[in-house]
Structures are given as C-alpha cells and as structure tokens.
Amino acid sequence: MSASPPPGVVEILLVEDNPSDAELTIRALTRHNLANRLVWVKDGAEALDLIFGPSADPDTPISLIPKLILLDLKLPKVDGHEVLERIKSDPRTRMIPVAVLTSSREEADLLRAYKAGTNSFIVKPVDFDSFIEAVRELGLYWLLLNQSPAGDANPLGS
C-alpha cells in the first residue's frame, strides 16, 4: 500500500512512521471498507515528495490530491508540523482535509496544528478498541459524510 499511485486514485494518504500504528489504522479502515485507495508513507519528506513531486515550482501540477491526509506529527526527516504548514500554505493543496492523528497531548502541538490549518486534531487512544473506533469514525466522516467543494476526489476541482 505504499507504492506511488497514479494521480486521482488515492483517497487517503497515511503519513505515519510507526509501523504498529500504521497497521492498526489500515486495519480499522479496511474493516470498514475505507482503505481501498490508501497510500502509506513513513516520513514527512516522502509525503511532500508524493504530493508536490520533485519540483518546487508553484505552477507545476500537483502529483497527488487525496481526499484525506492522516498525519502524525512526530516524523523523521520532515516533521508533521512542517508537512501540514506546506500543504496548507500552498493554494493548490490547502483545501485537502488534513487530520492530525498523533500521540502528542501537548497544548503547543495542538495550537500550532490549528494555526497551520489542520482540519482535525486527534490524540491516538492507547486502548486498541478505542484506537480502531477513532480511526473508523474519522474515515467515515471525512470520506463519506464530509462534502468537498468540488464534490469529487479532487477538492480543488482541477
């Protein structure tokens, strides 16, 4: 599930360095048929490269526009805050919903994430069943209930 997909086929981009948390997240989404088009990357640099590609040119088309990004904050190479800030500061990607899914309970992380434009901030429950339920509800809301501006897989309509 971590291969580079063709544009337009990804619903969820999971950015998570912890294999156990990634596995639980994928299992919860799969159990509820929400992970058919999911890509998992293990660090912030890989996430940014997958979305923006190697070019820093703001006129270059975006490589990947998922319906939802599930983003951990504590990531190697480029941390989740930097990934969030980059996504939300670019007009081509700012409308992509980003849900921070983190173990951090620090008020500073919460405030920084919301100031950068996160759409949701969820502290990962420690309990297995609670974790599965939180991810299920998150997936159901963002993929089935929430309406994007374009009404399709591309929230920017381009």
C-alpha positions as CSV (number, residue, x, y, z in Angstrom):
1,M,0.0,0.0,0.0
2,S,2.9,2.3,0.0
3,A,3.6,2.4,-3.8
4,S,3.3,5.5,-5.8
5,P,-0.2,5.5,-7.3
6,P,-1.3,7.2,-10.5
7,P,-2.9,10.6,-9.9
8,G,-6.5,10.7,-8.8
9,V,-6.7,7.2,-7.3
10,V,-5.8,7.9,-3.7
11,E,-8.5,8.7,-1.1
12,I,-6.3,8.5,2.0
13,L,-2.7,9.4,2.4
14,L,-1.4,8.0,5.7
15,V,1.7,9.7,6.9
16,E,2.9,7.6,9.9
17,D,6.4,6.4,10.9
18,N,5.3,3.8,13.5
19,P,4.5,0.5,11.7
20,S,2.2,-0.7,14.5
21,D,0.1,2.5,14.4
22,A,0.0,2.4,10.6
23,E,-1.1,-1.3,10.7
24,L,-3.9,-0.5,13.2
25,T,-5.0,2.5,11.2
26,I,-5.1,0.5,7.9
27,R,-6.8,-2.4,9.7
28,A,-9.5,-0.1,11.1
29,L,-10.1,1.5,7.7
30,T,-10.0,-1.8,5.8
31,R,-12.5,-3.4,8.3
32,H,-15.0,-0.7,7.2
33,N,-14.1,-0.7,3.5
34,L,-12.4,2.7,3.7
35,A,-8.9,1.7,2.7
36,N,-9.3,0.5,-0.8
37,R,-7.3,3.5,-2.1
38,L,-4.9,4.2,0.7
39,V,-1.2,5.0,0.4
40,W,1.1,4.8,3.5
41,V,4.3,6.8,3.7
42,K,6.7,6.6,6.6
43,D,8.2,10.2,6.8
44,G,7.3,13.8,6.0
45,A,9.8,14.1,3.2
46,E,8.2,11.2,1.4
47,A,4.8,12.7,1.9
48,L,5.8,16.0,0.5
49,D,7.5,14.4,-2.5
50,L,4.5,12.3,-3.2
51,I,2.2,15.3,-3.2
52,F,4.3,18.0,-4.7
53,G,6.8,16.0,-6.7
54,P,10.5,16.9,-7.0
55,S,9.7,20.4,-8.4
56,A,9.3,23.5,-6.1
57,D,7.7,25.4,-9.0
58,P,4.2,26.5,-7.8
59,D,2.9,26.3,-11.4
60,T,3.8,22.6,-11.7
61,P,0.7,20.4,-11.3
62,I,0.3,18.5,-8.0
63,S,1.3,14.9,-8.2
64,L,-1.3,13.6,-5.7
65,I,-4.5,15.1,-4.3
66,P,-6.0,12.7,-1.8
67,K,-9.5,13.1,-0.2
68,L,-7.9,13.0,3.2
69,I,-4.4,13.1,4.8
70,L,-3.9,11.4,8.1
71,L,-0.8,13.0,9.5
72,D,1.3,12.1,12.5
73,L,3.3,15.0,14.0
74,K,6.5,13.2,15.2
75,L,8.0,12.1,11.9
76,P,11.6,11.6,10.6
77,K,13.2,13.8,8.0
78,V,10.4,16.4,7.9
79,D,8.1,16.6,10.9
80,G,4.4,16.6,10.7
81,H,4.1,20.3,11.5
82,E,6.2,21.2,8.5
83,V,4.2,18.9,6.3
84,L,1.0,20.5,7.5
85,E,2.3,24.0,7.0
86,R,3.5,23.2,3.5
87,I,0.2,21.7,2.5
88,K,-2.0,24.4,4.0
89,S,0.2,27.3,2.6
90,D,0.0,26.2,-1.0
91,P,-3.1,27.3,-2.9
92,R,-3.1,24.0,-4.8
93,T,-3.4,21.8,-1.7
94,R,-4.8,24.0,1.1
95,M,-8.3,22.6,0.7
96,I,-7.2,19.0,1.2
97,P,-8.5,17.9,4.6
98,V,-5.7,17.1,7.0
99,A,-6.4,15.2,10.2
100,V,-3.6,15.1,12.7
101,L,-3.5,11.7,14.3
102,T,-0.8,11.9,17.0
103,S,0.2,10.6,20.4
104,S,1.1,14.1,21.5
105,R,-1.1,15.6,24.2
106,E,1.0,18.9,24.2
107,E,-1.1,22.1,24.0
108,A,1.7,23.6,21.9
109,D,1.3,20.9,19.3
110,L,-2.5,21.4,19.3
111,L,-2.2,25.2,18.9
112,R,0.5,25.0,16.2
113,A,-1.5,22.5,14.2
114,Y,-4.7,24.5,14.3
115,K,-2.8,27.8,13.5
116,A,-1.3,26.0,10.4
117,G,-4.8,24.9,9.3
118,T,-5.4,21.4,10.4
119,N,-9.0,20.2,10.0
120,S,-8.9,17.9,12.9
121,F,-6.6,17.0,15.8
122,I,-7.0,13.6,17.3
123,V,-4.8,12.1,20.1
124,K,-4.3,8.4,19.4
125,P,-6.1,6.4,22.0
126,V,-3.8,3.9,23.8
127,D,-6.5,1.2,24.0
128,F,-6.7,-1.0,20.9
129,D,-10.5,-0.9,20.6
130,S,-10.7,2.8,21.2
131,F,-8.0,3.4,18.5
132,I,-9.9,1.3,16.0
133,E,-13.1,3.1,16.7
134,A,-11.5,6.6,16.5
135,V,-10.0,5.8,13.1
136,R,-13.3,4.3,11.9
137,E,-15.2,7.4,12.8
138,L,-12.5,9.6,11.3
139,G,-12.6,7.7,8.0
140,L,-16.4,7.6,7.9
141,Y,-16.7,11.3,8.5
142,W,-14.1,12.6,6.0
143,L,-14.7,10.1,3.2
144,L,-18.5,9.6,3.4
145,L,-20.2,12.4,5.3
146,N,-18.0,15.4,4.6
147,Q,-18.6,17.2,1.3
148,S,-15.6,18.6,-0.6
149,P,-16.0,21.9,-2.6
150,A,-15.8,20.0,-5.9
151,G,-17.8,17.0,-4.8
152,D,-15.3,14.6,-6.1
153,A,-11.8,13.1,-5.4
154,N,-10.2,16.4,-6.3
155,P,-11.1,19.0,-3.7
156,L,-9.7,21.8,-5.9
157,G,-11.7,20.8,-8.9
158,S,-8.8,21.0,-11.3
